[in-house]
């Protein structure tokens, strides 16, 4: 039986458009908002000293629309100001926790095809943050779907096990987490670490900061099922929506730039979708 998948897109400021969505309706939010002082021509270039103030009304609405079992993945990156790292990302995390968000995990996106470069006091970043936030300690998560091959480490690490490797003992560093290394003998697959090694998007998507499809795909597999609802309030070139459609997830995208709205509309037209007209209320859908 075929599964009808729906994609809605909104043109406008996500701070306002999010108010049109029902509370507790979204299973996964994956987004990459404009970083501080960047994309001035399209998103206004929010200054690092004003970024937290700008983003908090948005994160408040995201908290409202996310299901209690849902997850919010925020792709964001610091910048250098006057020769040192800005603290606006850390400040944002602290203020979002005051809103009620739980900062559950932090993933690192290692850009494995990053080209070299340097400045007088630092080298080029080859990574970005992927911050995981939740409303509750218990949320939907399907870890087996993102397992990876065991890797070369198993050949040497599992060859000669100590007695403590064969029992669940307390961590020597006091973390409280026990281990039993022998449990991995004979296994072909293991759980991944929290570093994602993905190449940057090199294709021409007519967007200055499109992330690779593998990035939202990994999180959709980890946190959602078919027919769940995925939201990208800064949809840009529509990567999240394209992946959601391919994985049979419903999706909503919002963007303030008319060119991106029209581009995503044309890109998704071959698929059986419904698209919101600008400023339309959620649920009042006009078919293409």
SEBAGU-104552 format. One record per residue (C-alpha): residue number from 1; residue in one letter; x, y, z. Coordinates in nm, 4 decimals, always signed. Example, Ala and Ser with C-alpha at 12.3 -4.5 7.8 and 13.67 -1.06 7.14 Angstrom:
2
(pt 1,a,(+1.2300,-0.4500,+0.7800))
(pt 2,s,(+1.3670,-0.1060,+0.7140))
END
This chain:
288
(pt 1,x,(+0.0000,+0.0000,+0.0000))
(pt 2,x,(+0.1415,+0.3369,-0.1000))
(pt 3,x,(+0.2024,+0.5985,+0.1677))
(pt 4,x,(+0.0832,+0.9494,+0.0866))
(pt 5,x,(+0.3562,+1.1929,+0.1803))
(pt 6,x,(+0.2898,+1.5615,+0.2220))
(pt 7,x,(+0.5266,+1.8563,+0.1945))
(pt 8,x,(+0.4189,+2.2087,+0.2918))
(pt 9,x,(+0.6293,+2.5157,+0.2253))
(pt 10,x,(+0.5838,+2.8640,+0.3678))
(pt 11,x,(+0.7219,+3.1950,+0.2488))
(pt 12,x,(+0.7889,+3.4369,+0.5336))
(pt 13,x,(+0.9725,+3.4995,+0.8592))
(pt 14,x,(+0.9781,+3.1690,+1.0461))
(pt 15,x,(+0.9250,+3.3507,+1.3758))
(pt 16,x,(+0.5764,+3.4394,+1.2497))
(pt 17,x,(+0.5053,+3.1410,+1.0240))
(pt 18,x,(+0.5748,+2.8947,+1.3050))
(pt 19,x,(+0.2812,+3.0406,+1.4949))
(pt 20,x,(+0.0527,+2.8889,+1.2313))
(pt 21,x,(+0.1614,+2.5336,+1.3189))
(pt 22,x,(-0.0147,+2.3273,+1.5864))
(pt 23,x,(+0.1565,+2.2655,+1.9182))
(pt 24,x,(+0.3233,+1.9259,+1.9718))
(pt 25,x,(+0.2968,+1.8365,+1.6028))
(pt 26,x,(+0.6562,+1.7943,+1.4768))
(pt 27,x,(+0.8711,+1.4828,+1.5243))
(pt 28,x,(+1.2063,+1.6240,+1.4134))
(pt 29,x,(+1.3464,+1.9715,+1.3483))
(pt 30,x,(+1.6657,+1.9824,+1.1405))
(pt 31,x,(+1.7880,+2.3234,+1.0372))
(pt 32,x,(+2.0878,+2.5433,+0.9708))
(pt 33,x,(+2.0008,+2.9094,+1.0345))
(pt 34,x,(+2.2253,+3.1871,+0.9060))
(pt 35,x,(+2.5308,+3.2078,+1.1283))
(pt 36,x,(+2.6241,+3.5354,+1.2965))
(pt 37,x,(+2.7253,+3.8158,+1.0570))
(pt 38,x,(+2.6738,+3.5929,+0.7521))
(pt 39,x,(+2.4355,+3.5936,+0.4522))
(pt 40,x,(+2.3732,+3.9655,+0.4907))
(pt 41,x,(+2.2123,+4.0007,+0.1476))
(pt 42,x,(+1.9547,+3.7263,+0.2039))
(pt 43,x,(+1.8950,+3.6972,+0.5790))
(pt 44,x,(+2.0142,+4.0308,+0.7133))
(pt 45,x,(+2.3486,+3.9273,+0.8608))
(pt 46,x,(+2.2494,+3.9087,+1.2291))
(pt 47,x,(+2.5415,+4.0330,+1.4411))
(pt 48,x,(+2.7069,+3.7980,+1.6900))
(pt 49,x,(+2.6201,+4.0404,+1.9708))
(pt 50,x,(+2.2486,+4.0309,+1.8769))
(pt 51,x,(+2.2204,+3.6685,+1.7675))
(pt 52,x,(+2.0868,+3.5198,+2.0905))
(pt 53,x,(+1.8211,+3.7894,+2.1216))
(pt 54,x,(+1.7205,+3.7271,+1.7581))
(pt 55,x,(+1.7030,+3.3475,+1.7850))
(pt 56,x,(+1.5251,+3.3007,+2.1189))
(pt 57,x,(+1.1751,+3.3919,+1.9903))
(pt 58,x,(+1.2286,+3.1351,+1.7144))
(pt 59,x,(+1.3472,+2.8614,+1.9520))
(pt 60,x,(+1.0475,+2.9377,+2.1735))
(pt 61,x,(+0.8115,+2.8614,+1.8839))
(pt 62,x,(+1.0135,+2.5519,+1.7932))
(pt 63,x,(+0.9743,+2.4303,+2.1510))
(pt 64,x,(+0.5979,+2.4760,+2.1211))
(pt 65,x,(+0.5564,+2.2845,+1.7922))
(pt 66,x,(+0.7939,+1.9954,+1.8752))
(pt 67,x,(+0.6341,+1.6810,+2.0142))
(pt 68,x,(+0.7372,+1.5746,+2.3664))
(pt 69,x,(+0.9034,+1.2724,+2.2016))
(pt 70,x,(+1.0685,+1.4810,+1.9281))
(pt 71,x,(+1.4212,+1.6126,+1.8680))
(pt 72,x,(+1.5674,+1.9437,+1.7497))
(pt 73,x,(+1.9020,+1.9322,+1.5649))
(pt 74,x,(+2.0640,+2.2746,+1.5210))
(pt 75,x,(+2.3562,+2.3130,+1.2798))
(pt 76,x,(+2.5470,+2.6225,+1.3912))
(pt 77,x,(+2.9016,+2.7520,+1.4079))
(pt 78,x,(+3.0981,+3.0135,+1.6001))
(pt 79,x,(+3.2889,+3.2914,+1.4289))
(pt 80,x,(+3.6080,+3.4740,+1.5068))
(pt 81,x,(+3.5743,+3.8339,+1.6280))
(pt 82,x,(+3.8839,+4.0483,+1.6818))
(pt 83,x,(+4.1117,+3.7466,+1.6804))
(pt 84,x,(+3.9186,+3.5261,+1.9253))
(pt 85,x,(+3.6217,+3.2935,+1.9138))
(pt 86,x,(+3.2828,+3.4494,+1.9713))
(pt 87,x,(+3.0835,+3.2912,+2.2540))
(pt 88,x,(+2.7422,+3.3445,+2.0972))
(pt 89,x,(+2.6781,+2.9717,+2.0440))
(pt 90,x,(+2.7511,+2.8906,+2.4086))
(pt 91,x,(+2.5366,+3.1839,+2.5185))
(pt 92,x,(+2.2540,+3.0577,+2.2989))
(pt 93,x,(+2.2725,+2.7106,+2.4539))
(pt 94,x,(+2.2496,+2.8571,+2.8042))
(pt 95,x,(+1.9505,+3.0747,+2.7182))
(pt 96,x,(+1.7700,+2.7918,+2.5378))
(pt 97,x,(+1.8082,+2.5745,+2.8475))
(pt 98,x,(+1.6287,+2.8498,+3.0381))
(pt 99,x,(+1.3434,+2.8133,+2.7883))
(pt 100,x,(+1.3107,+2.4501,+2.8905))
(pt 101,x,(+1.5257,+2.2817,+2.6284))
(pt 102,x,(+1.7473,+1.9907,+2.7294))
(pt 103,x,(+2.0889,+2.0054,+2.5594))
(pt 104,x,(+2.1055,+1.6302,+2.5159))
(pt 105,x,(+2.3983,+1.5795,+2.2809))
(pt 106,x,(+2.6471,+1.7533,+2.0546))
(pt 107,x,(+2.7498,+1.6017,+1.7227))
(pt 108,x,(+3.0433,+1.7219,+1.5174))
(pt 109,x,(+3.0212,+1.7392,+1.1395))
(pt 110,x,(+3.3725,+1.6805,+1.0091))
(pt 111,x,(+3.3948,+1.8234,+0.6566))
(pt 112,x,(+3.6225,+1.5608,+0.5117))
(pt 113,x,(+3.6759,+1.7504,+0.1847))
(pt 114,x,(+3.7551,+2.0844,+0.3497))
(pt 115,x,(+4.0287,+2.2718,+0.1649))
(pt 116,x,(+4.3312,+2.4074,+0.3569))
(pt 117,x,(+4.3819,+2.7594,+0.4830))
(pt 118,x,(+4.5185,+2.9654,+0.7683))
(pt 119,x,(+4.5066,+3.3018,+0.9413))
(pt 120,x,(+4.7828,+3.4670,+1.1488))
(pt 121,x,(+4.6663,+3.3000,+1.4701))
(pt 122,x,(+4.4623,+2.9966,+1.3633))
(pt 123,x,(+4.3899,+2.7354,+1.0955))
(pt 124,x,(+4.0779,+2.6739,+0.8905))
(pt 125,x,(+3.7850,+2.5055,+1.0600))
(pt 126,x,(+3.7037,+2.1644,+0.9141))
(pt 127,x,(+3.4023,+2.1033,+1.1372))
(pt 128,x,(+3.0674,+2.2428,+1.2484))
(pt 129,x,(+2.8419,+2.1817,+1.5468))
(pt 130,x,(+2.5173,+1.9850,+1.5375))
(pt 131,x,(+2.3457,+2.0530,+1.8689))
(pt 132,x,(+2.0745,+1.8131,+1.9807))
(pt 133,x,(+1.7944,+1.9527,+2.1968))
(pt 134,x,(+1.4919,+1.7741,+2.3440))
(pt 135,x,(+1.1911,+1.8625,+2.5561))
(pt 136,x,(+1.2119,+1.5451,+2.7653))
(pt 137,x,(+1.4737,+1.2905,+2.8659))
(pt 138,x,(+1.2743,+1.0185,+2.6922))
(pt 139,x,(+1.2406,+1.0726,+2.3180))
(pt 140,x,(+1.2143,+0.8618,+2.0038))
(pt 141,x,(+1.5519,+0.7282,+1.8944))
(pt 142,x,(+1.6309,+0.4296,+1.6711))
(pt 143,x,(+2.0043,+0.3732,+1.7158))
(pt 144,x,(+2.0243,+0.0440,+1.5255))
(pt 145,x,(+1.9400,+0.2245,+1.2000))
(pt 146,x,(+2.2686,+0.4170,+1.1965))
(pt 147,x,(+2.5036,+0.1373,+1.2979))
(pt 148,x,(+2.8326,+0.1115,+1.1093))
(pt 149,x,(+3.0781,-0.1704,+1.0272))
(pt 150,x,(+3.2924,-0.2680,+1.3259))
(pt 151,x,(+3.6117,-0.1275,+1.1748))
(pt 152,x,(+3.9779,-0.2183,+1.2055))
(pt 153,x,(+3.9913,-0.1481,+1.5794))
(pt 154,x,(+3.8076,-0.4730,+1.6559))
(pt 155,x,(+4.0869,-0.6906,+1.5148))
(pt 156,x,(+4.3434,-0.5730,+1.7696))
(pt 157,x,(+4.1245,-0.4563,+2.0579))
(pt 158,x,(+3.9205,-0.7766,+2.0834))
(pt 159,x,(+4.2122,-1.0170,+2.0253))
(pt 160,x,(+4.3434,-1.0157,+2.3817))
(pt 161,x,(+4.0924,-0.9154,+2.6452))
(pt 162,x,(+4.1712,-0.8458,+3.0098))
(pt 163,x,(+3.9498,-0.9703,+3.2902))
(pt 164,x,(+3.7909,-0.6273,+3.3308))
(pt 165,x,(+3.7094,-0.6282,+2.9579))
(pt 166,x,(+3.4838,-0.9263,+3.0256))
(pt 167,x,(+3.2713,-0.7625,+3.2943))
(pt 168,x,(+3.0663,-0.4474,+3.3413))
(pt 169,x,(+3.2888,-0.2422,+3.5679))
(pt 170,x,(+3.2764,+0.1221,+3.6681))
(pt 171,x,(+3.4645,+0.3775,+3.4622))
(pt 172,x,(+3.8087,+0.4671,+3.5976))
(pt 173,x,(+3.7460,+0.8351,+3.5236))
(pt 174,x,(+3.4347,+0.8400,+3.7374))
(pt 175,x,(+3.1809,+0.8807,+3.4579))
(pt 176,x,(+2.9721,+0.5995,+3.6043))
(pt 177,x,(+2.9338,+0.4198,+3.2722))
(pt 178,x,(+3.0302,+0.0540,+3.2802))
(pt 179,x,(+3.1551,-0.1551,+2.9878))
(pt 180,x,(+3.1902,-0.5114,+2.8772))
(pt 181,x,(+3.4185,-0.5116,+2.5748))
(pt 182,x,(+3.3699,-0.8842,+2.5190))
(pt 183,x,(+3.0102,-0.8181,+2.4154))
(pt 184,x,(+3.1428,-0.7009,+2.0776))
(pt 185,x,(+3.3183,-1.0280,+1.9889))
(pt 186,x,(+3.1750,-1.1741,+1.6699))
(pt 187,x,(+2.9682,-0.8694,+1.5793))
(pt 188,x,(+2.9765,-0.7127,+1.2351))
(pt 189,x,(+2.8171,-0.3778,+1.3202))
(pt 190,x,(+2.8731,-0.1213,+1.5969))
(pt 191,x,(+2.7107,+0.1988,+1.7130))
(pt 192,x,(+2.8705,+0.5123,+1.5657))
(pt 193,x,(+3.0464,+0.7879,+1.7554))
(pt 194,x,(+2.9118,+1.1428,+1.7574))
(pt 195,x,(+3.1420,+1.2629,+1.4783))
(pt 196,x,(+2.9913,+1.2550,+1.1283))
(pt 197,x,(+3.2474,+1.2445,+0.8475))
(pt 198,x,(+3.0602,+1.3987,+0.5543))
(pt 199,x,(+3.1778,+1.5966,+0.2553))
(pt 200,x,(+3.0373,+1.9446,+0.2045))
(pt 201,x,(+2.7857,+2.0046,-0.0718))
(pt 202,x,(+2.9833,+2.0906,-0.3843))
(pt 203,x,(+2.6990,+2.0908,-0.6365))
(pt 204,x,(+2.5410,+2.4134,-0.7508))
(pt 205,x,(+2.2204,+2.4405,-0.5484))
(pt 206,x,(+2.1963,+2.8181,-0.5939))
(pt 207,x,(+2.2441,+2.8559,-0.2203))
(pt 208,x,(+2.5608,+2.9670,-0.0452))
(pt 209,x,(+2.5416,+2.7220,+0.2460))
(pt 210,x,(+2.3566,+2.4055,+0.1440))
(pt 211,x,(+2.4456,+2.1073,+0.3578))
(pt 212,x,(+2.4810,+1.7555,+0.2093))
(pt 213,x,(+2.1775,+1.5294,+0.1889))
(pt 214,x,(+2.3557,+1.2703,+0.4041))
(pt 215,x,(+2.3388,+1.5036,+0.7031))
(pt 216,x,(+1.9590,+1.5370,+0.7479))
(pt 217,x,(+1.9207,+1.1786,+0.6244))
(pt 218,x,(+2.1306,+1.0456,+0.9136))
(pt 219,x,(+1.9194,+1.2275,+1.1720))
(pt 220,x,(+1.5892,+1.1305,+1.0090))
(pt 221,x,(+1.6890,+0.7653,+1.0263))
(pt 222,x,(+1.7975,+0.8049,+1.3883))
(pt 223,x,(+1.4966,+0.9979,+1.5192))
(pt 224,x,(+1.1941,+0.9340,+1.2924))
(pt 225,x,(+0.9770,+0.6738,+1.1234))
(pt 226,x,(+0.7939,+0.6829,+0.7918))
(pt 227,x,(+0.5067,+0.9361,+0.7872))
(pt 228,x,(+0.6581,+1.1315,+1.0792))
(pt 229,x,(+0.6767,+1.5092,+1.0367))
(pt 230,x,(+1.0097,+1.6855,+0.9777))
(pt 231,x,(+1.0475,+2.0651,+0.9956))
(pt 232,x,(+1.3154,+2.2970,+0.8555))
(pt 233,x,(+1.2372,+2.6600,+0.9468))
(pt 234,x,(+1.5331,+2.7823,+0.7362))
(pt 235,x,(+1.4833,+2.5514,+0.4386))
(pt 236,x,(+1.7095,+2.7389,+0.1924))
(pt 237,x,(+1.7614,+2.5136,-0.1099))
(pt 238,x,(+1.5244,+2.2530,+0.0366))
(pt 239,x,(+1.7725,+1.9733,+0.1111))
(pt 240,x,(+1.5856,+1.8630,+0.4238))
(pt 241,x,(+1.2548,+1.8461,+0.2382))
(pt 242,x,(+1.3995,+1.6506,-0.0541))
(pt 243,x,(+1.5481,+1.3928,+0.1827))
(pt 244,x,(+1.2289,+1.3733,+0.3878))
(pt 245,x,(+1.0289,+1.2996,+0.0750))
(pt 246,x,(+1.2746,+1.0308,-0.0363))
(pt 247,x,(+1.2575,+0.8658,+0.3082))
(pt 248,x,(+0.8767,+0.8870,+0.3120))
(pt 249,x,(+0.8548,+1.1490,+0.5862))
(pt 250,x,(+0.6099,+1.4384,+0.5827))
(pt 251,x,(+0.7827,+1.7744,+0.5918))
(pt 252,x,(+0.7394,+2.1483,+0.6365))
(pt 253,x,(+0.9830,+2.4103,+0.5115))
(pt 254,x,(+0.9909,+2.7837,+0.5793))
(pt 255,x,(+1.2069,+3.0515,+0.4218))
(pt 256,x,(+1.1974,+3.4295,+0.4046))
(pt 257,x,(+1.3656,+3.4515,+0.0628))
(pt 258,x,(+1.1184,+3.4359,-0.2306))
(pt 259,x,(+1.3833,+3.2935,-0.4666))
(pt 260,x,(+1.4410,+2.9951,-0.2380))
(pt 261,x,(+1.0676,+2.9411,-0.1981))
(pt 262,x,(+1.0187,+2.9321,-0.5759))
(pt 263,x,(+1.3246,+2.7126,-0.6252))
(pt 264,x,(+1.2025,+2.4507,-0.3769))
(pt 265,x,(+0.8549,+2.4663,-0.5276))
(pt 266,x,(+0.9929,+2.3816,-0.8727))
(pt 267,x,(+1.2349,+2.1221,-0.7390))
(pt 268,x,(+0.9651,+1.9199,-0.5648))
(pt 269,x,(+0.7016,+1.9567,-0.8354))
(pt 270,x,(+0.7661,+1.6110,-0.9931))
(pt 271,x,(+0.6630,+1.4449,-0.6676))
(pt 272,x,(+0.3001,+1.4192,-0.5557))
(pt 273,x,(+0.3016,+1.6997,-0.2991))
(pt 274,x,(+0.0903,+1.9784,-0.1618))
(pt 275,x,(+0.2435,+2.3226,-0.1306))
(pt 276,x,(+0.1220,+2.6023,+0.0916))
(pt 277,x,(+0.0646,+2.9383,-0.0656))
(pt 278,x,(+0.2553,+3.2174,+0.1140))
(pt 279,x,(+0.0918,+3.3130,+0.4447))
(pt 280,x,(-0.1511,+3.0181,+0.4210))
(pt 281,x,(-0.2537,+2.8541,+0.7469))
(pt 282,x,(-0.1372,+2.5027,+0.8133))
(pt 283,x,(-0.4064,+2.2632,+0.6980))
(pt 284,x,(-0.5515,+2.5000,+0.4377))
(pt 285,x,(-0.3611,+2.3608,+0.1463))
(pt 286,x,(-0.3840,+2.4431,-0.2204))
(pt 287,x,(-0.2686,+2.1619,-0.4472))
(pt 288,x,(-0.0262,+2.2393,-0.7243))
END
